Amino acid sequence: MQSAARPRVPSDARRLPNAVLGTLVFVAVETVFFAALISAHTIARSTVPGGVWPPPGQPRLPVERTAINTIALLLSGVALWISSRQFRADPARARNFLASVIVLGVAFVSLQGVEWVALLHEGLTMTSSTHGGFFYLIVGMHALHAVAAIVTLVWAFIAMTRGKLAAGTFAAVQIFWYFVVILWPVIYLRVYF
């Protein structure tokens, strides 16, 4: 009895694109980094005398306004998923959805900036309390990642417009943005409440 011959698959077809692998490694490292920040915040918060958080004299974080901002960020993740689905079938439609991801991302970061200015005017600074220090460190690091991811989205949009965006590269950009999107609700629930 002879076994059926397997079709020969080029070795490249089984390999993960380098851009995707590199982004996955980066996201894994950054996940550990944010887990450490959030853990330190949780420990500091649990050791506050009297269990009062935020400390007396410190402003409350704008939970409701930030909820709207959170919805915008989550919608950007949905729009990116749709863009990804349209990438090969209808590049023009994929570009439109990718443009909406960029707009929603810029809106998210801009609204965070407005929130920061208001909180600074209310007296919440990096040095005003542990609450302020952790807030600006954790939310600021997320904002930095969001800005970097927006830059990659803009780059991908330009490459897509020129017809020069490889599927593996687009997948890497998506992974980075999904990291930003998925991380935010965790930060929002741990830092704002």
C-alpha positions, 0 to 999 in steps of 0.5 A, a space after each residue: 500500500 502506498 501512501 498518498 503523496 503530500 503536496 509540497 508546501 513552500 517553506 515560506 507559506 508556513 512561516 509567520 511573517 517577521 513583522 507579525 512575530 516581532 510585533 507579538 514579541 513586543 506586545 508580550 513584553 509590553 503586556 508584562 510591563 503594564 501588568 507590573 504597573 497595574 499590580 504596583 497601583 493595586 498594591 499602593 491602593 490597597 495599602 492606603 490608610 483607611 482605604 480611601 481612594 483617591 486620597 482626600 483632597 485629590 480630584 475624582 477621575 472623570 469616569 463618565 467622560 472617559 467611558 465615552 472615550 473608551 467606546 470610541 476606542 473600542 469602535 476603532 477596534 471594530 473598524 479595524 477588524 472590518 478594514 482587515 476583512 475588506 483588505 483583499 476583497 475591496 481595498 477602497 472600502 478597507 482604506 475608508 475603515 482604516 481612516 475611521 480607525 485613525 480618526 477615532 484613535 486621534 479623538 481618543 488621544 485628544 480627549 485624554 489630553 483634554 482630560 489631563 489638562 482639566 485634572 491638572 487644573 484641579 490639582 492632580 499632578 504627578 507629585 500631588 499624591 500616589 494617585 496622581 503619580 500612578 494615574 499619569 504613569 499608567 495612562 501616560 504610557 498607554 497614551 504613548 503607545 496609542 500615539 505610536 500605534 496611530 503613527 503605524 496606522 497612518 503609515 499603513 493607510 499611506 501604503 494601502 493607498 499606494 497598493 504597497 501594503 503587504 498582508 503580513 505588515 498590515 497584520 502587525 499593525 493590527 496587532 499593535 492597535 488591538 493591543 492598545 484597544 484591549 489594554 485600555 478597558 483593563 486600565 480604565 477599570 483598574 485606575 478609574 474605579 
